[in-house]
Amino acid sequence: MSGPVYLDTSALVRRAEAAVLQPTPRNIHSGTPVTTLLTSPPVPVATCEVGLLEFHDVVTMLWRDSNPPYQQHDEAWAESAISQVMADIAQERLSIRAAPARAYEQAITLVTMTTRMHGRKFRVWDAVHLVTATAWASELGQSVELWTTDGDFDGFVALYPHFGQFVSIKNLDN
């Protein structure tokens, strides 16, 4: 990591999931770097408004899920996970970037292009993350490292290498 880090929702969720009594190996592997980064960020770290909303949505979904693998995700865990992210924001370890103007239209276009031209999956909220990280990189005049556990980012940037000028993808699952 040499520059600013943008966390997509999955990176924040892996950190939260690593904080249960019996985390999965994946959650330990992928969540630990996020915990380390946000403990004392050596570089600016951000996500966007959508990331914060999506994070809350996933945490409460896990809390509601009564299936055996998710029973550790109880109310106390959910409140702690949400409080931790809010503390990161309050203590300026994590900034919340507003999506740039027309980000949602751009996201729809990127998803449609990827589907129509390549038959590949790229979800709209991931596209909003990419558009926001790209705008941040442009504003800073330097590349931003986008941390994720979603394999769709690598595939998208391979199809559209122009985005590689602005973001490098770090898949925490690798």
N, C-alpha and C positions, 0 to 999 in steps of 0.2 A: 504494500500500500504506500503510494507516494503522494497521493493527493486526496482531495475530498472524497467522502464515501456517501453514497446514496443507498439507503436500505429500503428494499421493497417490503411488502407486507409479510411475505413468507419468512424473511430473515428475522423480523421482530417476533413472529409466531414461534419459530424454532427456539429462540431464547426463552420465551415464556414456557414452552413445552419442556424445556430442559430443567425447569425449576420444580418438577413434581418429584415425589419420593422415588419412583422407579422410572426414570426417563428412558426412552428407547435409545439404542446406539446412535441412530440418525439424529435425534434431537440433541444428544450430547455433542456429537461431531459438528453439527451445523449451528447449534445454539451457543456453544462456548466462545467462538470467535466474536460473536455479536456482544456477548456479556463482557468480554475483555475490552473490546473497542469502546463500549459505552461506559465502562468504569472510569476511564480517564482518556478521552479521545485525543489522540495526537494530531488529528486533522479535523476539519469541519465535517459533521455528520448530519444528514438530513433525510427526511422522507416528505411526502406531500400530504395534503389534507385527506386525499383518498386513502393513503396508507394508514392514517390514524383511524378513519372510519372503518376500513376493511379489517384492521387489527381488532377493534372492538367487536365487530360482527363475528369474526372467527372465534375469539375468546368466549363470547357468550354462546355461540353454537356448540363449542366443545363442552361448556358447562352444562348445557341442556342435554347433551348426548349421554344416555344412560347405559350404552353398550359397554361391556367389560373393558375394552382397551382405554376407554375414556373416563372411567369412574374416578380417576385421580383428579380430573379437572372439575373440581367442586367450586362452590361459591367462594371459599377462602382463596383458592388458587386464582380464580378469575379476578377477584378484587385486587389481589396482590399484583398480578400481571398488568392490569390496567393502571394501578397506582405507580408501578415501576416506570412505565412509559411516560406517565404524566410527570413524575419526578425528573426523568431525563430531560423533558422539555423545560420544566421550571428551572432546573439547574444548568440549562443551556448546553447540555451534552448532546441533545438532539434538537435540530430545528425543523420546523414545519414550513415547507415551501408551498406557496399557493401555485396551483396549476396555472400555466401561462394562458393568456387570452387564446381562445379557440382550441385549447388542448383537447376538448371532448370531440370536436369535429375532426381534428387531426387523428385522434385515436380511432375513431370510427373508420376513417379512410385507411389507416395502416392495417387494421384488422381485415377490412374488405379486400385490400390489395393482396395481403398475405393469403387469404382464402382463395380469392379468384385466380390469382396468377400462379400460386404454388400449391394450393390445396393443403396448406399448413395451418395449424392452430396458433393463434396469438390472441389472447383475451383482451377485452377492451380496458380493463383496469390495469393490466400489465402495460398496455400501450400508453395509458395516462402516466404511469410511472416513468416509462422511457422518455416520453415527451417532456416531462418535468425535469428529469435528470439531464436531458440534452439542453434544455433552456438554462439550467443552472450552470452547466459546463460552459456554455456560450457566454453567459454573464461573467463567469470567473476568468474566462480566457484560458482554461486548462481542462484536461480530461477529468472526468469523474468516474470513480469505480462503483459500479452498481452491484450490490450484494444481494443475492437471491438464492432460493432453492428450487426455482422454477426453470426447467430446461428450455422453455420456449424462448427466453431471451437470447441464448446463444444461437439458436436456429434463426431467429429473426435477424440478428446482426450479421449472420453469415449470408442471408439472402439480400440484405441491404447494408453493405459495408460502409456506406456513408456515415451511418450512426457511430461506427467505430472511431471516428475522429473525436467524438464527444464523450463516449462512454466505453469503458471496458467492463466486461461482465465477469464477476467472480461468483461462480456457483459453489455455494458452501457445502453442497452434498458431495462434491468431488474431492 
